[in-house]
Amino acid sequence: MDNAILTVQLATQDIEFIEQYAKHRGATVSELIKDYIQSLQVSQESSLHPDIQKITGIVPLDIDAKAAYYQRLLKKHQ
């Protein structure tokens, strides 16, 4: 993997915080940023398709979907 340099402007207190945070965890600031970016990529890859998100929650939680399905089949084939 090719590496590149990125310059980021942050408040001094934010820089001090992230440096201490990294030091406390035995990591570098670059490693923390890399790990965070990877977690964002995984999160984005595993998110639901927008059409699926639109229909999420339509079916009530207390319904027995399997029983309703079989009842529908019985009614259909009578």
C-alpha positions as CSV (number, residue, x, y, z in Angstrom):
1,M,0.0,0.0,0.0
2,D,1.3,3.4,-0.9
3,N,1.4,6.0,1.9
4,A,0.9,9.7,1.5
5,I,1.2,12.7,3.8
6,L,-1.9,14.5,5.0
7,T,-1.8,17.8,6.8
8,V,-4.7,18.6,9.1
9,Q,-5.3,21.8,11.0
10,L,-6.7,21.2,14.5
11,A,-7.0,23.3,17.7
12,T,-3.9,22.9,19.9
13,Q,-6.0,21.3,22.7
14,D,-7.3,18.7,20.2
15,I,-3.8,17.8,19.1
16,E,-2.6,17.5,22.7
17,F,-5.6,15.3,23.5
18,I,-5.1,12.9,20.6
19,E,-1.4,12.6,21.2
20,Q,-2.0,11.7,24.9
21,Y,-4.8,9.4,23.9
22,A,-2.5,7.6,21.5
23,K,0.4,7.4,23.9
24,H,-1.9,6.0,26.6
25,R,-3.0,3.2,24.3
26,G,0.5,2.5,22.9
27,A,-0.3,3.7,19.4
28,T,0.5,6.5,17.1
29,V,-1.9,9.2,16.0
30,S,-1.6,7.9,12.5
31,E,-2.6,4.4,13.6
32,L,-5.6,5.8,15.4
33,I,-6.7,7.7,12.3
34,K,-6.1,4.7,10.1
35,D,-8.2,2.4,12.4
36,Y,-11.0,5.0,12.5
37,I,-11.1,5.3,8.7
38,Q,-11.2,1.5,8.4
39,S,-14.1,1.3,10.9
40,L,-15.9,3.9,8.8
41,Q,-15.4,1.8,5.6
42,V,-16.6,-1.4,7.3
43,S,-19.7,0.5,8.6
44,Q,-20.5,1.9,5.2
45,E,-20.1,-1.5,3.5
46,S,-22.4,-3.2,6.0
47,S,-25.2,-0.6,5.9
48,L,-28.5,-1.5,4.5
49,H,-29.7,-0.5,1.1
50,P,-31.9,2.6,1.2
51,D,-34.9,0.7,-0.1
52,I,-34.5,-1.8,2.7
53,Q,-34.2,1.0,5.3
54,K,-37.5,2.6,4.0
55,I,-39.4,-0.6,4.8
56,T,-37.7,-1.3,8.1
57,G,-40.2,-1.3,10.9
58,I,-43.3,-1.7,8.8
59,V,-44.1,-5.1,10.3
60,P,-45.1,-4.9,14.0
61,L,-42.6,-6.6,16.3
62,D,-45.2,-8.7,18.0
63,I,-46.4,-10.5,14.9
64,D,-45.5,-14.2,14.3
65,A,-44.4,-13.9,10.7
66,K,-44.0,-17.6,10.2
67,A,-47.5,-18.4,11.4
68,A,-48.9,-15.6,9.3
69,Y,-47.1,-16.9,6.3
70,Y,-48.5,-20.4,6.8
71,Q,-52.0,-19.1,7.4
72,R,-51.8,-17.2,4.1
73,L,-50.7,-20.3,2.3
74,L,-53.5,-22.4,3.8
75,K,-56.1,-19.8,2.8
76,K,-54.6,-19.5,-0.7
77,H,-54.7,-23.2,-1.4
78,Q,-58.1,-24.1,0.0
